C-alpha cells in the first residue's frame, strides 16, 4: 500500500503548495474550501493510477512449457502402478489398495512449498473420502461426488477458454477411502470467529490443524509414513503440472482451503469439502451432496484467489469484480457464476488477453 500512501501525500503537498500561493487572494474560509478540493482531486487521480497499475501492469505469468489450450473437457488420468478396487457404480474409478513398484521409475518427487502456484497447465484432482460418525462413504455417494468434480472441472475449463488461459483439468482414476474417526458429535466442537470480508464469521477452532491431522492419520492407515510421504509418492506417479488434493469428510461443516502459503505441514496443501455446507460441524441429517460450486471456490483458493463476499463491490477497481464472481458466492448455480478480472489476475491468468466482460450463459 506504499503507492496509496504516496497518492495521499501528493494530494496533501499539492493542497499545501496551493494554499501558500493563494493566501494573499482569498479569505481564510474560502481558501480552506479551495485547498480541500485540490487535495481531494489530486488524491483521486492517484487512486485511479493505482487501480490502472494493478490491472494493466501485471507481470506475465509463464505457463508450463507443454501447457495446452483449454478444451472444455475433463479427462481421467492414470495413477501409474496403483492397485485398486473398482467402484461398483462407476467402473472408471477405483478405490486405492496399494502401489505397485515401478522398475526404473522416477523417485518420489519433493513437494513444492512456499509460494502459491498459478492455475495453469494440467491440473489433476485427487480425492480422499473420509467416513464420519461410524458411517463410511458408499460407492454410490463417491460416484455422485465424482460427477460433481467433472462439472466443476468443465466449468473451470470454460472460464479458461473465455480468458484464453492454458488450463486442462483431469481427474485421477484412483481415489482414497478411510473410515475416519468418530468426532464425538457436534456438541464437542469448539468454534471461533475469523475475518470474513468487512466483518467476521464462525469457523471451527484449529480447523487447519485438524484437517492436516486427518490427512496424516489417513496416510498411516493407507500404508504411508505420513502425509508428506503419501503425497510425494503419488506426485511421482501422475503426469500433471499441479495436483489438487480434496478431503471429503462425510459430515456437514464449513469447507475451507489450505494453500501452500498457509499450511502448517511443509508442502501439504488441500481443500476440505464437506458433504454438506453448514456453519457448524455436525453429523449429516441427509445424504451427502458434493456441491461443484464449493469445489471450484475452494480449489481457486489453492491457486491464489481471495474471498470477495462481505466486501462492497465499490471497494474494488471498476469492472474488476461483479456480483457473479465465483469468490463472492452470491449465486448457487455454476451457470450463474464466472471468474471476473480480479480473480483471474489472482490465479495467474493473463487479464490483458481478456474476453468479454459478460460471458455467454451456459
N, C-alpha and C positions, 0 to 999 in steps of 0.2 A: 504493500500500500504506500510505498515511498512516492510513487508518481502522484497519487491523490494528495498527499501532504504538500508536494510541490505546487500542485494546482491551487490549493487554498493559500499557500504562502505567496504565490504570484499575484493572486487576487488582492491580498492584503497590501502588498507592496505597491500595486498599481493604484489602489484607492488612496494610500498614504501619500504617494507622489502627487496625485491629482489634488488632494487637499492642500498641500503646500503651495502648489502653483495657483490655485483659485482662491486662496484665503483672502486676498485683498478685495475680491469682487463679489463675494456672497456673504449674506448674513449667516451666523453660525448654524441656525436651524436648516436653512436651505442647503448649506454646504454638507451637512451630515447626510441629507437625502441623496444628493448627487454622488457623494463618495460611496455610500452604501450600494447604490445602483451599479456603479462601476465595479465594485468589488464582486457583487453577485454575478454580473455579466462575465467578468474575467474567469471566475471560478467555474461557471457553467461551460465555458469554452474548454477549460482544462479537463472537465469531466467527459465532455464529448470526445476530445482527443484520446483520452484513456480508453473509452469504450471502443473506438475505432481501432486502436492499437491492439487490444485484446482479441478482436475478431478478425482482423485482416493481416496482422503481422505475426501470426502464429508460425513458429518454425515447422517445417515439413517433417513429418514422421516417416521414416523409411520402412516400408513393409518388408517382410521376408522375401528373399530373392526369388523363391518359386511360388509366391502368392498368386492365386488365380482370381479372376473376377467372380463376384457372387453370381450364382445361377438360380437362386430361389429354391433349391432342392437340398434336403438333408439326407445324407447317406450314412450307412453303417460303416464302422471302421474296425478291423480285426485287432484284438489284443493278442499279439503273437505268442504262441505257446501256452495260452490259457486253456485249462481244462474246466469245463462247466457242465451243469445240468440244464437242458433246455427248458425254457419257460413254456408251460403247457398251454397257455393262452396266446402266446406269440413266440413261435419257434425260431424267430430271427435272433432272439436274445437268449443268453444262458446265465445262470447263477454260478458265480465263481466257486471252484472247488480246490484248484491247485495251479501252480505254474510249472510247466514242463521245461527242463533245462534246454537251452538252445546252444548247439555246438557252434563255436566261433561267433557267438552273438555278442553284441555290444555290452560293456559293463553297465551296471546301474548308473543312471545319469544324475548328477548332482542337481538338487532343486535350486531354482533361482530364488533370490531373496532381495529385499530392499525395495527398489522402485517398482511401480505398477506398470505392467506391460500394456501396449496398445491393443485394441481389438482388431487385429489384422492377421491375415494368413489363415491356416487351417486350425479351427478351434474344436476340440473334441470334449464332449460332455461324458462324465463317468459318475455313476450313482451308487451310493451306499444307502440301503433301505434298512433302517433300524427299528425293530419292534419295540413297543412300549406297553406298559400295563398288562404284561403277560399275553399280549396279542401280537403275533408276527404278521408281516405283510404277506398277503396271498398272491399267487401267480396272476390272478385276475386284476388285483389292485396295482401290481407292478406293471402289467401290460397297459393299464389305463394311464399310469404315470408316464410311461414312455411315449404314449400317444400325445400327451401334453408337451413333452420335450420336443417331439417332432414339430408341433405347432409353434413352439417358442423359437426353435432354430430357423424355421421357414420365415417367420416374421422378421427376425434379425437379418436374414439374407435379403429380404425385400427392401428393408431400410438401407442395407449396404448398397443395393443396386441404385436406389434413389440418390445416395451420396457418392456413388462411384468408388466405394471402398472395397478393396480386395479381401473379402471375408468368405470363408466356407465353413459352415457348421456341420459337424458329424457327431454321431453317437457311437460310443463304444458298444460292441456286440456282447460284451461281458459286463455284468453288474455284480455288486456285492450285497450280501444279506447277513445281518446278525440279529439275534433275538433282542439284544439290548437289556438294560436294567430296568427293574420296576422303580419308578420315580417316587413311589410312596404317596401319590395323589397330589392334587393341586394345592391342598392346604399347606403343604410343606415348601411351597415355592416362595422365595424371597424376591421382592420387587424393588426396583429403584426407578429414578426418573433421569432421563438423558436429554440433552439438547435435541430439539426437533424443529427445524425452521427458526421462526422467531420465538418459539416457546419451548416447552418440554413435553415429553411423552413417557408413558410407562414402559419399562423394559425389565426383563428378568435379570436380577443381580448376577454378575460374573458370567453372563451368557457366553461371551467369547471363550473364557477358560473352560466352561462346561462343554462347549462344542468340541474344542480341541482334545479334551479328556475323552469324550466319546469316540473320537477318531483313533486315539491311541489304544483304547480298550478294544475297539473293533479290530485294529491291526493285530493285536495279540491273539484274538480269537480266530483270526483268519490265517495265522501261521507266520506272521511277520514280526520282526523285532520291535518295531514301533511305527508310528505314523510316517516318519521320515523314510524309513526303510521301505515301507509299503509303497509310498508314492514314487520313490526313486526307481524301484523295480518295475512298476507299471509304466513309468515315463519312458523307460528304455525299450518298451515293447509296443509302443504306439507311435505311429508316424504322424505327428502333428506338431504345430508350432507352439500351441498352448493347450494345456489340459485344464478343464474346469471340473472340480470335484463338487458334487452335490450331496449333502447329507439330508435324508428324508426321515425325520423322526415320525413314527406313527402316533402322533398326538396333535392337538391343537396348540397353537402358540404363535408368537410373533417372529416371522422369518428375519434373517439377518445375513450379512456378508462379512467375511473376514479376509480383506485383501492383504497383499504382501506387506504393505507398509504399516499394517496394524496387528499382524499376527504375533502371538506370543511363542510360537514354535517355528524356528528358522525354516523358511521356505515352504511352510504348510499354509495354504490358503484354501478357502472353500466357501460355498454358500449353503446356509442352513434353510431348508424349505419345508416348513411344517405341513402335515397332511391337511390341515385347515387353519386358516388365519384366525387368531384370537389375541386380544391384548394381554391375556394372562395364560400361561401354560396350564393345560388341563386335559384330562382324558377325552377321547373322541366320543361324542354322543351320536354321530352319524358316520357313514362310511367315508374313507379318505377321498379327498378331492385335490389333485395336484393342479394348481392354477397356473397356466402358462404366463399370465401377467406377472405373477410373483417370481417365476423362474427368470424371466427376462430382466425384471427390475433388479434382482439380487445379482444376477450374472454381470450386468453392466457396472454394478458397484465394484466388482473384482477388477475391472479394467479402467477405473478412474472416475466413473460417473458419480455425481453427488446428488443427494436428495434435494428436490426443489419444491416439496409441499410445505405448507406453513409459512411461505415467504410470498409477499405480494409480487405480482408479475412486474410491476413498475420498478422493482428493485434490480431487475436485470437490464442489460443493454437492449435497446429497441430491436424487436423482431428476432430476438435470440432464444426466447422461451415462451411457449404458449401454454394454454390450459390443457392441451392434449399431449404434452410431453410425458413420456413413459415414467420419468422420475418424479412427476407430480402426483400420479395415481388419482387423477380426477375422474377417470372413466374406468369401467370394469371389464370392458372387452378389448382385446388386442386390435380389432378392426377400427376402434375409435382412437387409438393411441399412435404415437410416432416418436422418432428421435429428432428433436429440434437442434438448432445450430449450436447452442451452448453445450448440450450433452454430446453432440457429435465431436466437438472440439476436445472435450474432456477425455473421450475414449480413443483419441488419436486419429480420427478421420479428418481428411483434408477439407475444411469448410470453404476453402477457396474454389473447390471443384463442386460446389453445391448444386443440387437440383432445385425444383420449385419449392417455395416455402410451404405451400399447401399440397400434400401428396394426394394422389387419387385414392378414393375409398376402396377398401377391399371388396 
